[in-house]
C-alpha cells in the first residue's frame, strides 16, 4: 500500500463550517456599516456561493439588483467584512466539521504532514487557527493561501505550490475538498481527492467521476455515509482509509 506523506486541507466548508456561520454574518455586518440595506439570508448566500471570491460575489449581487458599486466601496466593504469575520471567529462562532479533529490528531501522531491549501486570505486562516486549542493549531506544517498565488482554485497553482513547499510527490499526497472548484484544482495538480460536499455544492456526477471518495462527513457521533468510494468499515475516516484511497487510480 502506498505511503501517505502529506494531506492538504481546504478550509471553508472542508476543515470548518465557516460560510453560513462566519462569512455570511460578516458580510451582513459590513453591509450595514456601509449603509447598504442588503441582508444575505442562508438561502440567498447559498445561491451566491456559486460565485467565487467575495469581491466578485458582491459585484454580482449589486448587478442583480440593478445597482452599481464603485471600486472604492467594494474595497471598503471587503476590508470591513474581513474585520467582522475575524471577530466572529475569535468569538468561537466557527466550528470544525464532524470527524475533523480526530483525523487531524491521528495524522499528526503518525507523522503525516498536514498543510492548509485555501483561496481564503492568510488573516482569515490564522484567525481560525487561533480559535483552536494549541495542540490542534500545531498539527499544521504550513499553509498556502490566496496571498501566496496569483491564480486561485480551480487553477492548480495552490496545490502545486503546496507540493513544492512540502517536498512530497503527488503520488504520496491527498487533498480534502468540498467543492467542484477545489476538486478541479486538486485533480489538475495530479492529486487524489476526498470530497465532503458542502450544502451548496452537490455536483455528484463530477464528484463521482473525478474524486476517489465522496462522503458526507469524516466521522463523529454517526458514521459517515459513503456516496462514492470504498466502504468505510471503521465508522470514520482514518489514516488506513486514506492509504486505501491513495492506492486507487487517478480518475
N, C-alpha and C positions, 0 to 999 in steps of 0.2 A: 504494500500500500504506500502511495507517495507520502513524503514527509511534508507536513504543513508547517511552513516557516513564518508566514505573515498573514494577517487578516486586515482588511480595510473596512472601516465603519463609516457609512454615510451618517449624517446627524439627524436632520429634520425628517421625522416620520419613521426613521430606522432605529437609531440609538435612543431617541427620546420623542415623546409626543409634544413637539414644540409648536406646531402650526396653530391648532384651534385654541389652545390654552395659553399660548405665548405670543406668537407673531400677530395673530388676529387682534388680540386685545391691545397690543402696542400700536397697530395701525389706527384703530378707533380712537385711541387717546391722542395720537398725533393729529388726526383729522380735526378733533375738537380744539386742540391747541391752535391750529391754523385757521380756525373759523369756517371749516367745511362741515356741512350737515350730513356727511356720509356716515353710515353705520353698516359695517360688514358683519351680518349675522353668520352663523355657521354654514347655512345653505349657500349663501352668496359667496362666502370666502372659499368654500369647497370648489365651487364653479370657477372662481378666479385663479385657483391654484394651477389650472391648465396653462396659465401664462407664466413663463419662467422669469424670475427676477422681480424684486419689489418695485423698482422704478417703472419697469415695463408694465407691471400689474396696475399700478396707479394710473399710468398714462392710458392704458387700455380702458379702464373703468371710466375715466373722465370723458374719453371719446364716445363711449357707450351712452353717456348721459348728454352728449352734445356740448360738453364744456371744454374749456381749454386751460391747461396748467402750464405756466411757463417754466423754463428750466430752473430758475431761482427757487420757485415754490416747490418744485419736485425735489430739489436738493435739500431744502429746509425740512420738508416732510420726512425725507429719508433719515436725516440726522436726528430729528426729534423722535421718530419711530424707533430708531436704534437705542436711544436713551431709555425709552419706556420699556423696550424689550429687555434690556439689561436689568431694569428694576423688577420686572415680572419674574425673571429667572432667579434673581437674588432673593426674592421673597419665597422661593420654593414652589412657584406656580407651574413648573415644568418637571415632569417625572420620566424616568427611564421606562421603556416599553417592557412588557412582561418577559421574563426569562433573560433579559439582557445582563443584569448584574451577575447572575450565576455563571453565565458563559464568559463574561469578562474575567471573572476570578479564576475560572478553570483554565482558560487560555494563558493567563498571566502565570499561574503556578506551573504550567507546562513549558514555559519559556518561549511561547509563540509571540512574535512581535505583533503589536496592535497599533494601527495608525488610523487617525481620523482623516477622511477624504470627503470634503463638502464644498458646496457652492456658497455656503454662508461665509460671512466675514470672520476674521480671526477674533475680534472682540466678542462676537456672539458665542463662539465656541468656548472661549476662555471663561465667559460668564457661566456657561453651563457646567464646565469642569469645576469651577469654584463652588458650585452648589452641591457637588458630590462629596462623599466622605474622602478623606485623604488617601485611603487605601485604593479606592476606585480611581481617583484622579491620577494616581501614579502608575496605572497599568498601561497608559498610552506612551508609546515611544516617540510620537511626534504627530504632526498634522500637516495637511495640505488644504488650504482654504482658498476662498475667492481672491485673497490678496497675493497668492503665490503663482497664479497662472493668468494669462490673458484670455484664454478660451476655456469656458466652463463646461460642465455637463450640458448636453450629451456628448460633447467633444471628449476624446480620450485623454487629453492633456493632464487633468488632475491625477488620474491613475498612473499614467506614465511617469509623472513626477514622483509619486509615492513609491513606485517600484525603484526608481533611481535612488531615492533617499534611503530606502531600507536595504538595498543591495540584494534583493531576492528576485529570482526568476518568476515570471507569471505562472509557470507550471507548479510552483510551490506556494502560491498565494490565492486567497479567496476574498471576494468582495461581498459585503452585505448592503443591500439596497431596498428601496420601497417603491420606486417609480420607474416608468418606461425610460425616461431620460437618463436616470442613473444606470439602469441596465445597459442601455446603449453605450454609455461611456465606458463601463467596465468591460463589456464584450469587445469593444473596439481596441482595448488595451490587451486583448487575449487573456482576460481573467474569467475564471469560472465564478458564478454568482448565485447567491442565495437571496431570494426575494421575500420580504414580509410586506405585502402591499398595504399602502395607506388607504383610508376610506375613500379617497378621491381619485385613485388611480388603479382601476381593476381591469387593465388590459390583459386579460387572462391568456388570450391567444399569443400575444407577443411574449408574455412571461413564460408560458409553457414551451414555446418554440426555442427560446434563447437561454433560459436560466436552467441551472442544474436542479434547482429546488424552489418551490413556491409554498410557503407556509403562512398561516395567519398570524403567528407569533412564535417566539422562541421557547416558551415554556411558562412555568409559573404554577398557579393552583390547578389549571387544567392543561392537559396535554395538547400540543399544537395539532391543528388539522393540516395534513399534507395535501395540498391541491395538486401538486406535481412533484415527482421525485421519489427517492427511496422511502420506505416505511420508517417511521421514527419509533423504534422499538423501546427506547429508553424513556419515553414520555416527555422528553425535552430535547432541544438541540444541544449536542455535546461535542467535545473535541473528536471523538470517534466518528460521529456522524459527519462532521466536516471533512475528515480524512476520506470518508467514503465518497463524498461529493467530489473531492479532488481527483479521485480515480476515474470519474466519469469523463467521457469525451467532451471536448468543446462543442457547443451547439451553434 
